[in-house]
Amino acid sequence: MPELPEVQTIVDDLNKKIIGCKITKVWFDVPKLIKKPNPKDFEKQIKDLKISIVKRRGKNILIYLKLPKEKKPSKLLLIHQKMTGHLLIGKWNVQNEVKSLIEGELSEKVNNYIHLILYLDNGQQIALSDLRKFAKILFGTKEEIESLPDLMQIGPEPLERKFMFSDFVNLMSLQKRKIKQVLMDFKVISGIGNIYSDEILYQAKIHPFKPANKLTEKELNEVFLAIKNILGKAVRMRGTSISDFRGTDGKPGNYARALLVYQKEDKPCKRCQTLIKRVKVGGRSAHYCPKCQKL
């Protein structure tokens, strides 16, 4: 699943490429992706709206829209890419459910999975590619969408300046669960996910099984600094493409080459040469160095 750096990469791209564009038409072939409104009404309600700004909340992409004469956005399109979804910008022909690429650098494999297209007045298109068809789309008024549990239940954003070490300490003091589980819980901290929780704990030299509320202040500080460092670097490198993720240009992210522990089972630790181990934590895999990250 795209995590915070991947979603932020998409958001940054969209802000550079589509701000001020008007949506002229909509195409989709998997109505179940549109959770709100009724798919039959989706195009009628979103057509002719202009894109004002794109933001991220957790792993949700928020496209704020306004009528041409409005000064401030009044509508909001929420897209959650789920396991295999990602947004692309390019131009396609769609006829008889066959997608054929006209322009861009997208591969045929990626292109075959497009299930929604927003046509823009500048000739470009925003396409949702989703192999497993799990993505979620919500559209309505700004107030309506912003007040949904999908957004209201999300924890603080770890890369925001206002997210301070004292906030992190307070959050961890309430958590008896394993630190790996806590870092992946979007209701505690938004958007970290499986890949980056492994990398964060490796940099901080913390065992994934250690209870969050048992970490010392020094250990918490190491984790906090690692969160800022790892996520910030991953955003700068345009995310991690282990399987499906691509940027809006169809190109993979670059952070995979910087990974030190995730999916490195039985490979030597970069610090001490001990073989990396993989264990299960709450149904998810955790990768760690048994020497550097002692319980």
Buried (B, 14 or more C-beta within 10 A) or exposed (E): BBBBBBBBBBBBBBEEBBEEBBBBBBBBEEEEBBBBBEBEEBBEBBBBBBBBBBEBBBBBBBBBBBEEEEEEBBBBBBBBBBBBBBBBBBBBEBEEEEBEBEEBEBEEEBBEBBBBBBBBEEEBBBBBBBBEBBBBBBBBEBEEBBEBEBBEEBBBBBBEEEBEEEBBBEBBEEBEBBBBBBBBBBEBBBBBBBBBBBBBBBBBBBBBBBBBBEBEEEBBBBBBBBBBBBBEEBBEBBBBBBEBBBBBBBEBBBBBEEBBBBBBEEEEBEEEEEEBBBBEBEEBBBBBBBEBBEE
